[in-house]
Amino acid sequence: MIGLEPTAAEAKFEATIEMVGGVPTVTWSPDLGAERVYLVYGCRSLLWGDEGVAPPCWEVLTEESKGDYNFFKVAVEMP
C-alpha cells in the first residue's frame, strides 16, 4: 500500500522517467517522503534466454549505476 485510497479511480501512483544530463532519472507522484520507502530498480535487458527463462536482471539503482539500465520499476514499502 502506498498511501492512496485503493477504491478511488483518481488515486494513482505514477512514476515518470526523464533524461537529465544524459542519465535517466525516475521520479514519482505522490511522494510521501519518510512515510514510505521508495526503491528504484533497473534492468539492462528484458530478453529471455535460450532456455525460455527471464534473466534475473532487477537490481537496486544507485546514483553511480542508474545510467547503466534501460528498464525501471519503483517499489514502495512502509518504513
For each residue, the residues with C-beta under 8 A, 3 or more apart:
1: 4 6 78
2: 13 30 32 36 76
3: 30 32 35 36
4: 1 8 11 12 13 30
5: 8 11
6: 1 11
7:
8: 4 5 11
9:
10:
11: 4 5 6 8
12: 4
13: 2 4 28 29 30 76
14: 28 29
15: 26 27 28 72 73 74
16: 26 27 28 29
17: 24 25 26 72
18: 24 25 27
19: 22 23 24 25
20: 23 24 25
21:
22: 19 67
23: 19 20 66 67
24: 17 18 19 20 66 67 69 72
25: 17 18 19 20 66
26: 15 16 17 40 61 66 72 74
27: 15 16 18 31
28: 13 14 15 16 31 38 74
29: 13 14 16
30: 2 3 4 13
31: 27 28 38
32: 2 3 35 36
33: 36
34: 79
35: 3 32 79
36: 2 3 32 33 76 77 78 79
37: 76 77 78 79
38: 28 31 74 75 76
39: 60 74 75 77
40: 26 60 61 66 72 73 74 75
41: 58 59 60 61 72 73 74 75
42: 58 59 61 65 66 68 69 70 71 72
43: 46 57 58 59 69 70 71 72
44: 57 68 69 70 71
45: 55 57 70 71
46: 43 54 57 71
47: 55
48: 52 53 54 55
49: 52 53 54 55
50:
51:
52: 48 49
53: 48 49
54: 46 48 49 57
55: 45 47 48 49
56:
57: 43 44 45 46 54 71
58: 41 42 43 73
59: 41 42 43 65 69
60: 39 40 41
61: 26 40 41 42 65 66 69 72
62: 65 66
63: 66
64:
65: 42 59 61 62 68 69
66: 23 24 25 26 40 42 61 62 63 69
67: 22 23 24
68: 42 44 65
69: 24 42 43 44 59 61 65 66 72
70: 42 43 44 45
71: 42 43 44 45 46 57
72: 15 17 24 26 40 41 42 43 61 69
73: 15 40 41 58
74: 15 26 28 38 39 40 41
75: 38 39 40 41
76: 2 13 36 37 38
77: 36 37 39
78: 1 36 37
79: 34 35 36 37
